[in-house]
Amino acid sequence: MGVNHDDRFALDVLGTILTGARTARITKALVFDEQNAASASARQSTAEDTGEFQLTITPRPGHDLTNLEAAADAIIERLKTEGPTAEEIQKATAGEELAFVRGLESNLGKAFRLTDAAGFHGDAGSFRTEYEKTLSVTAEDVKRVANKYLTRGRVVLSIVPLGKLDQAAKPEQSIRVTEYDSPKPGGGK
């Protein structure tokens, strides 16, 4: 799913519904209601031919990553089953519209918008179509992409202090990776 794939618009809205504002599903539940997390953010990032959806949750002291992962999974599963509400769609698309307009406030923002449109789509004015696609995202679109992309085939990265693998999410299934595990130039470790 790259820059030419329309799912990216619904994924942007999905990220906002999950963690965009204080009333977003994961933010409200884990940061404000249960106070298990200090922060939560979700976003999709699109490159030319690929994309990724990232959910980041920072625990508060005394709360473990396994429980936070399970709580976030439960919220996402509910969204995948029920879909978002009309109010969530309205708030999320309004937020996306605001981000779009703010991106045009500076000359640099305008230049980036025009050059990205020209480079990726061959038409500097294609940003208009992208703007319309963002505003036309439906609850069904968000439900569909949540079910398509937020699946069990994912990477869960737990960042914990060195030597504290027991603090990782699902530590019995975790694999320890450090910067030293990566091959160095020339083939050495």
N, C-alpha and C positions, 0 to 999 in steps of 0.2 A: 504494500500500500504506500504509494509515493505521492508526490505533489499533484499528480493528475488523477488521483483517486478521490471520488466524492465522499467516501466514508470519513475522511478527515474532518469534515464539517460537523458531522454528528459526534465524532470523538471529542472535538473541542467542547461541544455542548455537554457531553457526558462528563468530562473532567470538571466543568463548572458545577454541574448538578451534584457531583460527589463531594467536592471540596472548595468550591468557589467562594461562597460567603459564609457568614456565621450560621446561617440556617441551612447550608448545604448538608446533605445526608451524613457523610462521614465526619465532617467538621463538627456538626451539631452533636452527634452521638458521642464521639470519642474525645473531642477537645472540651466541649462545654457541658454536656449532660453528665457523662461518666467521669470526665477529667482523667482519663487514662493516658491521653496523648497531649503533648505540648503543642504540636502542630500537625497538619495534614495538608498535602497538596497533590493534585492529580493534573496531568497534562499530557497531551499527545504532541509529539514532535515529528514533523514530516521532513524527510530529505527528498532528493530527486526521485529515487526509486524505492525507498523504504520508509518505514515509520515505526515509532514505538509509542506505547502508552505507558506512562510511569505514574505510580502511586507511591508517595513517600509519607511515612508516618514516623514522627519522632516521639518516643515514649516519655512519659513523666517518670521521675525516679520511683522505683518500686513496682513498676508495671512491666511485664515481660512481653517480648515480641511475639511469642506464640499466641497469646491471648489477643493481642492487637490484630494480628493477621486473621485469626478466626472471626473476630468482631467485624473487621472490614469485609471479609468474605461473606458474612451473613447479610450485611447491608447491600453488597453488590448482588448477591443472589436474589434478594427481595426485589431490587430494581429490575433484574433480568426477568423475573416472573411477572411483576405487576406493571412495569414500565414507569416512566416519570409522569408526574401530574402536569396538567396544562399550565399551572402556575410556575412549576419548576422550569418548563420549557420557555415560558415568557421571560422569567428572570434571567435565565442563562443566555438566551439570544439577545436580550437587552445588554447584558454584560459584554457579550462578544461584539455587539454593535459599538458600544462605548470604546472598547479596546481598538477597534478598527479606526474610529474617528480620531482617537488620541494618537494613533500611529501616523496620522496625516498632519498633526499640528506643527511638526518641524519640516524644514526643507529636506533634511536628511531622511526622515520617515517617508516623505513623498517620493524621494529618489529611490529608496529601497523598494517601495511598493511597485513603482513603474519598472525598475530594472528586473525585479523578480518576475513580474508579469511578462515582460518581453523575453527574458531568458528562458523561463520554463514553459511558457505558453505561446511564444511567438507573437504576442499582442500586448503592448504596454497597457491597453485599456481593459484587459481581461479581469482586472481587479473588480470591475463592476459586477461581473458574473459571479465571482467568488463572494462578494458582499451579499448578493441576492441568495446564493446557496446557503450561506450562513443563517440568514434570517428565515429561510424556508424549512429549516430542520424541524421535523415532527417528533412527537413522542414515540411513534413507531420506529422512526429512524434510530433514535437513541437506544431503544430496547433491542433492535436488531444488531447494532454494532456491539452493544454490551455482550450479547449472547455469542457473537462471532469472535470477538477478540479477547474478552476477559474470561479465559478458560483455564483449565488446570495446567496446560502446557506453557508455563511461564517460569520466569526466573525470579526467585525471592532472594534479595541480597540483604543480609543482616550485617550491619557494621557495629562490631563490638570490640571492647578492649582486647589487645593481644593476649592470648592465653585464656580467654573467657568464652570459649565456644559454647558453654552451657547457657549463655545469655542470648544466643542466636534463636531465631524462630525455628521451631522443630529441630532442636540440636541433634537429635538422634539421626536425622536425615541430612544434616549439614555437612558440607565439604569446606574445609579450611583453605582459603586462598589468600595469599599475601602478595605484595609487589615482588617478592623474591621468587615466587612460583612461576613467574613469567620468564620465558626464554630471553636471554640477553642477546644483543647483536653479536654475531660470530658463533652462535650455537651454544654458548655456555649458560650456566644458571647463576 
